[in-house]
Amino acid sequence: MEIKKIARTGLMLAITLVFQIGFRQFAQPLVGPLVNMMLIFTTLSIGLPYAIIIGTLTPIVAFSLGIIGIFPIIPIIAIGNIAYVSIFFLMSRLIKTGTTNMKSDKTRITKNIVSWTVSILTASLVKYALLYGGVMLILPLVLEKVPAPIIAAFSLPQLYTALIGGVFAIIMYELIKQRIVSR
């Protein structure tokens, strides 16, 4: 790991934790998209391994601060986060293959939009399925009764927060990239 990437990862983790801790009174509708935004933004700007680190640490920190009250859900969230960034990364790379040799900027931009859209949709669906499946199939193995608010929080809202966060991340990444390139 390069020192620069480690420092950037620390910064991304700090920003993610500020969102997670500072906005916790707004709960899932705000915090979920912001955390997912930071996961995808980290994937795009620093790289997959660094996003995996953040995606693994955030549920641990959330539990240690009392944001998440059920210990067995930590690995379910971490696995969902890892799948989210990994699938996004792999799908975007797979779809973008060949875009660097395209003659037209318009064609390259269109291919990027298609790549981002398919990648975010796929990653969000997989994350949602893993989180909901984990809560419905794995948590009952370790908890007598899974609380109804946990089931509600790990159902469709997870899909929405992953989609919204992914879209925000791509917009933020493209805006920052354009500002840096134009200098």
C-alpha positions as CSV (number, residue, x, y, z in Angstrom):
1,M,0.0,0.0,0.0
2,E,1.3,3.4,-0.9
3,I,1.4,6.0,1.9
4,K,-0.7,8.4,-0.2
5,K,-3.5,5.8,-0.6
6,I,-3.4,5.0,3.1
7,A,-3.8,8.7,4.0
8,R,-6.6,9.1,1.5
9,T,-8.3,6.0,2.9
10,G,-8.0,7.4,6.4
11,L,-9.6,10.6,5.1
12,M,-12.5,8.7,3.4
13,L,-13.0,6.6,6.5
14,A,-13.1,9.8,8.7
15,I,-15.7,11.5,6.3
16,T,-17.8,8.3,6.3
17,L,-17.7,8.1,10.1
18,V,-18.7,11.8,10.4
19,F,-21.8,11.0,8.2
20,Q,-22.5,7.8,10.2
21,I,-22.1,9.3,13.6
22,G,-23.0,13.0,13.0
23,F,-26.2,12.3,11.1
24,R,-27.4,9.2,13.0
25,Q,-30.4,11.0,14.3
26,F,-31.6,11.1,10.7
27,A,-31.1,7.4,10.5
28,Q,-31.2,5.3,7.4
29,P,-32.8,7.7,4.9
30,L,-29.8,10.0,5.1
31,V,-27.0,8.0,6.5
32,G,-27.4,5.0,4.2
33,P,-27.0,6.9,1.0
34,L,-24.1,8.9,2.4
35,V,-22.2,5.8,3.6
36,N,-22.9,4.0,0.2
37,M,-21.7,7.2,-1.6
38,M,-18.4,7.1,0.3
39,L,-17.9,3.4,-0.4
40,I,-18.4,3.8,-4.2
41,F,-16.5,7.1,-4.3
42,T,-13.5,5.4,-2.5
43,T,-13.7,2.6,-5.0
44,L,-13.5,5.0,-7.9
45,S,-10.9,7.4,-6.4
46,I,-8.5,5.2,-4.5
47,G,-9.3,1.6,-5.4
48,L,-11.2,-1.5,-4.4
49,P,-9.0,-2.7,-1.5
50,Y,-9.4,0.6,0.3
51,A,-13.2,0.7,-0.2
52,I,-13.3,-2.9,1.3
53,I,-11.4,-1.6,4.4
54,I,-13.9,1.2,4.9
55,G,-16.9,-1.2,4.2
56,T,-15.6,-3.6,6.8
57,L,-14.7,-1.0,9.5
58,T,-18.0,1.1,9.4
59,P,-20.3,-1.6,10.9
60,I,-17.7,-2.4,13.6
61,V,-17.5,1.3,14.5
62,A,-21.3,1.6,14.4
63,F,-21.7,-1.3,16.8
64,S,-19.0,0.0,19.1
65,L,-20.8,3.4,19.3
66,G,-24.2,1.8,19.8
67,I,-25.6,2.8,16.4
68,I,-26.1,-0.9,15.6
69,G,-27.4,-2.8,18.6
70,I,-27.1,-6.4,17.4
71,F,-23.6,-7.8,17.2
72,P,-24.3,-10.7,14.8
73,I,-25.4,-8.3,12.1
74,I,-21.8,-6.8,11.8
75,P,-20.5,-9.5,9.4
76,I,-23.7,-9.4,7.4
77,I,-23.3,-5.7,6.8
78,A,-19.6,-6.0,6.1
79,I,-20.2,-8.7,3.6
80,G,-22.9,-6.6,2.0
81,N,-20.6,-3.6,1.7
82,I,-17.7,-5.8,0.3
83,A,-20.1,-7.2,-2.3
84,Y,-21.4,-3.8,-3.2
85,V,-18.0,-2.3,-3.9
86,S,-16.5,-5.4,-5.5
87,I,-19.4,-6.0,-7.9
88,F,-19.5,-2.3,-8.8
89,F,-15.7,-2.4,-9.5
90,L,-15.8,-5.6,-11.5
91,M,-18.9,-4.7,-13.5
92,S,-17.7,-1.2,-14.4
93,R,-14.3,-2.7,-15.5
94,L,-16.0,-5.4,-17.5
95,I,-18.4,-3.1,-19.3
96,K,-15.8,-0.4,-19.9
97,T,-13.4,-2.7,-21.7
98,G,-12.4,-1.1,-25.0
99,T,-13.6,2.4,-24.2
100,T,-10.1,3.8,-24.3
101,N,-9.7,3.2,-28.0
102,M,-13.0,4.7,-29.0
103,K,-12.7,7.5,-31.6
104,S,-15.6,9.6,-30.4
105,D,-15.8,11.3,-27.0
106,K,-19.6,11.0,-27.2
107,T,-19.4,7.3,-27.7
108,R,-17.0,7.0,-24.7
109,I,-19.3,9.1,-22.5
110,T,-22.3,7.0,-23.5
111,K,-20.4,3.8,-22.7
112,N,-19.4,5.3,-19.3
113,I,-23.1,6.1,-18.5
114,V,-24.1,2.6,-19.4
115,S,-21.3,1.1,-17.4
116,W,-22.0,3.2,-14.3
117,T,-25.8,2.5,-14.5
118,V,-25.4,-1.3,-14.9
119,S,-22.7,-1.5,-12.3
120,I,-24.7,0.5,-9.6
121,L,-27.9,-1.4,-10.4
122,T,-26.2,-4.8,-10.1
123,A,-24.1,-3.9,-7.0
124,S,-27.2,-2.4,-5.3
125,L,-29.4,-5.5,-6.0
126,V,-26.7,-7.9,-4.7
127,K,-26.1,-5.8,-1.6
128,Y,-29.8,-5.7,-0.9
129,A,-30.2,-9.4,-1.5
130,L,-27.3,-10.3,0.8
131,L,-28.5,-7.9,3.6
132,Y,-32.1,-9.0,3.5
133,G,-31.1,-12.7,3.1
134,G,-28.7,-12.4,6.0
135,V,-31.3,-10.9,8.3
136,M,-34.0,-13.4,7.3
137,L,-31.9,-16.6,7.1
138,I,-28.8,-16.1,9.2
139,L,-29.9,-13.9,12.1
140,P,-32.6,-16.3,13.1
141,L,-29.9,-18.9,13.7
142,V,-28.3,-16.8,16.4
143,L,-31.2,-14.7,17.7
144,E,-34.4,-16.1,19.1
145,K,-36.5,-13.5,17.4
146,V,-35.2,-10.9,14.9
147,P,-36.7,-7.5,15.8
148,A,-39.2,-6.2,13.3
149,P,-37.4,-2.8,13.0
150,I,-34.2,-4.7,11.9
151,I,-36.2,-6.7,9.3
152,A,-37.8,-3.4,8.0
153,A,-34.4,-1.6,7.9
154,F,-32.7,-4.4,6.0
155,S,-35.4,-4.8,3.4
156,L,-36.2,-2.5,0.4
157,P,-34.7,0.6,2.0
158,Q,-31.3,-1.0,1.6
159,L,-31.8,-1.2,-2.2
160,Y,-32.9,2.5,-2.3
161,T,-29.9,3.7,-0.2
162,A,-27.4,1.7,-2.3
163,L,-28.9,3.1,-5.5
164,I,-29.0,6.7,-4.3
165,G,-25.5,6.5,-2.7
166,G,-24.1,5.1,-5.9
167,V,-25.6,7.8,-8.1
168,F,-24.3,10.5,-5.8
169,A,-20.8,8.9,-5.7
170,I,-20.6,8.9,-9.5
171,I,-21.8,12.5,-9.8
172,M,-19.3,13.6,-7.1
173,Y,-16.5,11.6,-8.7
174,E,-17.1,13.1,-12.2
175,L,-17.4,16.6,-10.9
176,I,-14.2,16.4,-8.9
177,K,-12.4,14.6,-11.8
178,Q,-13.4,17.4,-14.2
179,R,-12.2,20.1,-11.7
180,I,-8.8,18.4,-11.4
181,V,-8.4,17.8,-15.1
182,S,-9.4,21.4,-16.0
183,R,-6.6,22.9,-13.9
